[in-house]
Amino acid sequence: MENKEKKLLLQITNLKQYFPVGKKGLFVKANDGISIDIYEGETFGLVGESGCGKSTLGRSILQLYKQTDGRTMYFGRSIDEVAPKYAQDTFRTLSKRKEQMKTTREKYEAYQAEYDSKSETEQYGMHDELMRLRKEANDAMLDVTTLIGGLIVSPDLKTVEQVCLEEYGISKELVKANSQRQDAQLDADDAAYALKKAEEAGKPTDALKSKVEKANAKIKAIDEQIVSINARIEAVQSKFDDLRKACANEPGYAEYESYHSKGIDLARLTYTEMRNLRSDLQLIFQDPYSSLNSRMTVGQIIGEGMIAHKYFRRNDDRMKDEIVRVMEECGLAPYFLHRYPHQFSGGQRQRIGIARSLALRPKFVVCDEAVSALDVSIQAQVINLLQDLKEKQNLTYLFITHDLSVVKYISDRIGVMYLGNMVETAPSDEMFAHPLHPYTEALLNAIPTTDVKMADGPSVLEGDIPSPVNPPKGCKFHTRCKYCTEICKQVVPQMEEVRPNHFVACHHILEANKD
């Protein structure tokens, strides 16, 4: 699903989120293999009936729920900036992982050959195992190639391992230095603020001036250290260039190199590593009432994340000014600062929730049914606010809703979910003009309209939603689909591009809308 005009921010591949239920071995399959790309500066709308897994997907991307399986690659930071532990673990076991790649691929290819030799009826019973083996082989390959690319085929894998670990060690130094730089900047800001207050009060300032000079000198020293570390990283890169030249003609090099990525797999991060990225990835909750701490003032609610992520060390006038600035951006009056949540309407509370999320200047925000609990007139105000903030701060949204009229207005692209699976994705206008999946067609037909041509009113999708604990085999929608045939009951449809940037997973694509 490549979009060459925009930079990829998140690449979600085969994401699964299963929750165990009472009986051993049973799971609620809330997300069951979702793959989507989200680009910088866009709003990706996510729609579907209640219980289809929309909110779970948003929380799983943010790793508020640790995803059961799949990849969530984040490109807002580089591997060198984070130096995740999983990278070090991979570098230390390259030979073992290469052997695992070979073994899993041989299993898959052998089963594929057996599958191809069977009749269509026999293939129905083999399809799930084929998909499992393909995924196993793909995962084993991606665990390594996203980090080192085509270097996995190098005849001198030991040297590759040594160079990778050398770069990782330098990256760890960079992470530590950047953390020290942040602390030093806080010290310098605090000292400068204390000096300013002393000068205003006419108090002695010599000791404070010395403190400011020392703090700034420390910052300068750390900056020089960071420059030196970056130079060492560049020097290691030249070693990688030599290694790539040496194995460029090896079989499989070009294929594996195409998977090489500087992105970070959020699903493989430790708790601490993920917590350090929280300022980049934020959430706006659905309920503007229960999502705010009733014992905290508006200022405390918005400022809590600023202190946690070391934007400020204490709640002083500087932090107050920043909180007021964020409040004004979100349409909140400065005099609300010391009020409590119970003193506000639903729309105002939601603005407080938005301000809390955007106070950290994130790159990606999950809007989890952020307007569904509000009156229609207030919904429009909040949606316009989100649009304005997106343009000002170059934000990227995952906008979750069940209201198709809302998602059409705010979204650049739309994804339709059913029972834990993505069944269709397309640009917003394209989705409404040419729905290709029967479920999308049913959702659109259910929208109330004043069109006199639709004398019978909106149609209702018949049948009950199957249990996510034991979903139907094959296409999950087949129990409610009027176009269902035998293949729908046996084989899971794969997502394919039917029109430009329009992807659908269905055995019986709506032919009338393809042209």
C-alpha positions, 0 to 999 in steps of 0.5 A: 500500500505504498504512497510515494507522495507522503512519508510513512509514519506507521506500518502495521502488519498482521497485528493480532490482539487476543484476550483470554477468556475464562476457559483455558485455550479460548480467546476473544480475537479482537484484532485478527491480522490487521495490516495498514499504513499510516502516513505523516500528516494524514487522518486515517478514519476507522469505521465499523459496527460496535465491537469490531475491534476499532478501539482495541486496534488504536490502543494496541498500536500505542502498546497500551495493550501489548499486541499478541502478534504482528509488527507495528513499525514506527518511523518517527524516530530512528533505531540510533535514537532509541537503541532498543534491546531487541536490536542488540539481541538480534545482532548477537544471534545472527547465525542462529537466526539465519538458520531459523530463516532457512528452516522456516522457509523450507517448511513453507515451500514444501507445504506450498508444493503439496498444497499446489498439487491438491484439488481445490476442495482439498486446498480448503482444508490446507489453507489455514496451515499454509498461511501459518507457515508463510507467516512463520517464515516471514516473521523469521525473515523480517526479525533480521532483515528490517535491521540489517537487510541484505547483509544476512547473506554475507559469507562473513556473518561474524564480521557483520555481527561485530559491526552491528554491535559496535554501532549499537554500542555507540547508539546507546551512548547517544541515547544516554547523552541525549538524556543528559542533554535534556537534564542539563537543559532543565538545570540551565532553564531553572538557573536562568529563571532563578536569576531573572527572579533575583534580578527583579527582586533586587537580590544578590545575583553573583552565585546565580550567574555562576550557576547559569554559566556552569549549566550552559558550559555543561550543555556545550560539553554535552553538545560536543559529545553528541557531535562526536558520537554522531561522527562515530556513527557515520564512521561505522556506516562506512564499514556497513557500506564496505560489507554491502559492496562485498555481498551485493552479488550474493543470492537473495541480497537485493530481496532482503535489502528491500526490507531494511528499515530504520523504523522501530518495532513498537511491539518489541520494545521494553516497557521503559523504551515504550514509555520514553516514546509516549510523548510521540504517541498520544490518545484522546479518549472517548468519554470526556467525563471518566477520562479526567481525574476529578481531583485534579485541576485543569492545569494539573491535568494538562501539565502532568505529562509535561513533568513526567516527560521532563519538559519542566521540573516543577510547576512554576510560572514558565510551566503555567505559561506553556499550559495556558498557551496549549489551553488557548490553542484548544479553545479554553480560556486561561481562567479555567486553569484552576477549575475542576472537571465537574465545572465544565460541560462535555464539550469543554471536558473533551477540549481539556482531554485534547489539550492534555494529549497535545501538550507533549507535541506528539506526532501521532494521535489516536482519536478514540470516538472523540466526538461520539459522546457529544451533542451534534453541534459540539461535535462540529466544533471539536472536529473543526478544532482537531482539523485546525490543530492538525494543520498547525502542528502537522499531526497524524490522526487515527480517527475511530468512529462509527459515524460515517458522516463524521469520518467522511468529513475529517478523513483522508483515507478510510478503513472499514473493519469487521469482526477484528479484520480490515475488509476495505481501505480507500481514500475518503471520496473513493470509498463513498463513491465506489464501495467494493465490499458488501459490508461497506455497501451495507454500512453506507446503505444504513445511513439515514437520508432525505433522498426521496428516491429511497422511499423505503428509508435506510436498509438494515444489515440483517443477522447477528454479529458472530462471536469473536471467541469462535469466529466463522471460518473463511470470510467472517462476513459470510454469515450475513453476506447476500453474495456468499458462496462456498469459497467464502465459507472456507477461504479467508480472502486476501487484501488486494488493490482493485482500483488505484489505492483502493484495497479490498478483501472479498471473493465477490467484489461488487463489480458494479462499483469497480468501473 
